[in-house]
Amino acid sequence: MATEENADMLLSIVDGQLSRDEAVQLLKISDNSLEAAVNKFFETGPANINQLLSDSVPRWDETAFGAGRYGQDESSGHANGRGLTRPLAAFNIDYGTGFENYPHSNAQSRAPSRPPSRTSQVSTHLGDAPMQSIEHSQESGITGSSKPLFGPATKECYDTAQWAMVPAAAEVVPDPTPSQRKREEGRPAILKPSPRFNYLPALVAILHSIPLFRNALLATNITQRSYWMGDDWWKGSPALPATVMDTAAAREEAHSLDIIYETQRLMAFLDQSDRAYATVSSMLELDAWKEARPVLEDDDDDLLKFLLVWSAAVEAQNPDVQLDGVIRSVVNIGEENVKNFVLDASVVREGRRADVSIYDILDDNLFSGATGSAHLSEVSKVLILRLNSATTNAQGLGCRVPATLYTDRYLELNKPVIDSMYSAMKQHQDELRDVKEATQKLKFHLPKKGRSKPVETLKLLETSMRAFRPCEEGQESDPKDAAVLSQLQALHQNIETKLVALDEQVKQIEKTLSTISSRFKPVIDDSAETLIDFTDDEYPEGQSPQDAMHHPYHLRGVATHLGVVYLLHPDAQSTAGAQQWWRVQYDTESSSPSIRWDHLTQQEVIERAATESASALLIYAHNDALSIEPEPLSKPLEEFVKKDGWNFEEELQRDATSWKDMEHEISGDALQGDWNNQPPDYDNDWNSMSAQQYHNKHARHDSNISSATLTPNTEHDDNGIGVQEMVEINGGMDALTGISSGASSSTIEGDAMDVDGAIHGQASFTDTAMAEPQDEPRVQHIEIAEKKGG
């Protein structure tokens, strides 16, 4: 057939996406075969057809002699895709969606950019500090780096004059009524959700349930004589003592102790309190917290800040303490060791099969870095994972959560197994990419018209075939139209056959990749998968699922929504030491806040961890972290919890007897009575009973008795609860230890000296009456006696 006729037919088939000259040229390079030309057009795609035609014409490149060296792009200094390497970007554990981003795939592999900050989505980084800083400093993510952790805020942070003009608008999470704040027997205590909307309260409560981590946070080798911080400590309004330090070193020392002491209070509270909850807000009110400056990617990341600040404080007080490999991991990232408390990971689901597991997510985040894989060289006995779905408005995490997590796959000692596995996967991944690209070119083409959407090739051919069929059934076809129709039908069949073959090829490659990736991958024990036959011959020696299940970690706690935490707690009904899962929800959605406790099975916890929220905090613990004995509280910490318990019992009594109606009976600065001469006999038994038992024994039911007669808070033993003593440090004064030997309680220091203030306000006791200098707490003597008359 003449070239002109073929050109007309080609232009008709491609719907004007070629000029006549381009159509003629395409026919020439196709040996004047219409079928071959149409095939080339659809296989190459409209976007690349000009390049195909251009490459078919020999040209003399005048610029070749002035070009840079082979493979080098002068403008960028990078390789031009011919296999040459280029300088690596700053190392960053950002994660790709496929195996092509594994560091062994090729030097030009790039992971996608980091998602938004954790205020909107969980950022995806491995270390406890931004990984981008590894390029400049080897101290990233390591507590005790060159930057001070504690210290006064500098002018670089803010202008103090302008800062003072900013109004405070702190959000407060409301409290339920006293009766709803009581901890029932057998239930775990919790920490109230933070108004800063993060997982810190849940983290501390869960870590407390793990003996190894609880003992570490309790730090029994560091103590003070009094832990009292006022009656409102439990709800985040501590009575902070004034401190005087004459040097920066003394200030840093004081701040590190403040963090440790507050952590100890939380551990003691969760151990023994009669209250259902306390709060972490008291810690956030400490100068030690406010002035702490660890390197964080997200300044609002209180969870990570707590772990970094606390660990730095403990290491400062006890340089010999061993955290690495115990409660903190060390991760080898591109031959550099990074200390790590938390693994943040983004759950990418696009293009994945339905049964993606937590191991697939960890693979993406640990083995898909642009400049190196990450392996655990020293693994903590407690693993803290924060997962967040990368899909906007996701209904759940989108991955299966196991009850038992095995770390074998990620240990540095097993790096050769993983490297060989990814090397084999790399070959198939490259092949899969090429097949998919060929499929897309053959299946779709993009019309030249502006903003046109891709059109399926087969549908376009079917439309063209209809144009060459007879208009009416039974009508004789034009010979030329019949010839074109025949060629179009053959071309349609040819493309259809190729697409089927390519699709089958993709399935086979993906199956092979799945088989390789399942090597050395543990079984998911979430009751949703049939156990794998470990005798299957398809696994190379030493790479079966069973070979990767020697280091088990058990799920110990989960947090999903704000105020929702799942805790494993000793079962009060069991005599064999069994444990029970609790779901505790602090509900602030209704007009009246409430707390709900629910028993759950482990299976229910696993299901909810995966589906209840698009983000989750998961904490796993090794048997070594669970089998040790919890260390006992020191006496000062026991006294702290006891005293808070007394206060709570008074709250309950006032709530039950409309205490406010009786306040009018109390007036003046002095109360009548004989407290000093005949004090209640508290010291004989308070250490051996709970706050409830204590009040049941000593409470009176005479409505004429003032609140003071029901309040043992003004009576203290020789340990001097609540006393803050100023001690000299390097020529200065410090109020760290709270030491006093108060033999009597005749003198009370405090700002508010009404009855409630004397009983519940910030107070301390001393033997010696003090002068009242300007700006110092005033000293007042109080006599307490029963009120005379009706």
Sequence and secondary structure as in RCSB ss.txt:
>XXXX:A:sequence
MATEENADMLLSIVDGQLSRDEAVQLLKISDNSLEAAVNKFFETGPANINQLLSDSVPRWDETAFGAGRYGQDES
SGHANGRGLTRPLAAFNIDYGTGFENYPHSNAQSRAPSRPPSRTSQVSTHLGDAPMQSIEHSQESGITGSSKPLF
GPATKECYDTAQWAMVPAAAEVVPDPTPSQRKREEGRPAILKPSPRFNYLPALVAILHSIPLFRNALLATNITQR
SYWMGDDWWKGSPALPATVMDTAAAREEAHSLDIIYETQRLMAFLDQSDRAYATVSSMLELDAWKEARPVLEDDD
DDLLKFLLVWSAAVEAQNPDVQLDGVIRSVVNIGEENVKNFVLDASVVREGRRADVSIYDILDDNLFSGATGSAH
LSEVSKVLILRLNSATTNAQGLGCRVPATLYTDRYLELNKPVIDSMYSAMKQHQDELRDVKEATQKLKFHLPKKG
RSKPVETLKLLETSMRAFRPCEEGQESDPKDAAVLSQLQALHQNIETKLVALDEQVKQIEKTLSTISSRFKPVID
DSAETLIDFTDDEYPEGQSPQDAMHHPYHLRGVATHLGVVYLLHPDAQSTAGAQQWWRVQYDTESSSPSIRWDHL
TQQEVIERAATESASALLIYAHNDALSIEPEPLSKPLEEFVKKDGWNFEEELQRDATSWKDMEHEISGDALQGDW
NNQPPDYDNDWNSMSAQQYHNKHARHDSNISSATLTPNTEHDDNGIGVQEMVEINGGMDALTGISSGASSSTIEG
DAMDVDGAIHGQASFTDTAMAEPQDEPRVQHIEIAEKKGG
>XXXX:A:secstr
  HHHHHHHHHHHTTT S HHHHHHHHHTTTT HHHHHHHHHHH HHHHHHHHHHTS    GGGGGS STTB TT
T SB SSS             SSGGGSTTS TT         TTTS    SSSS GGGGGT TTTT SS SS SS
    TTT  HHHHTTS           GGGGB  TT   EE   TT SSHHHHHHHHHTSHHHHHHHH TTS  S
     TTGGGT         SSHHHHHHHHHHHHHHHHHHHHHHHHH SBSEE SHHHHTSHHHHT     SSTT
 HHHHHHHHHHHHHHHH TT   BTTTBEEEEETTEEEEESEEEEEE  TT  TT BHHHHHHHHHH  SS  EE
EEE  SEEEEEEEESSTT SS  SB  SEEE GGGBGGGHHHHHHHHHHHHHHHHHHHHHHHHHHHHHEE  SST
T   EEHHHHHHHHHHHHS SSTT    HHHHHHHHHHHHHHHHHHHHHHHHHHHHHHHHHHHHHHHTTT     
SSSS    TT TTS TT SGGGG SSEEEEEEEE STTEEEEEEE TT SS  EEEEEEEEE SSSS EEEEEEE
 HHHHHHHHHHS SEEEEEEEEHHHHSS      HHHHHHHHHHHHHHHHHHHHHHTTGGGGGGG  SS   B T
TTS    TTTGGGS HHHHHHHH    TTS GGGG GGG   TT TT    EEETTEEE  S         EEE 
S  SHHHHHHSS EE SS     TTS  EEE   B     
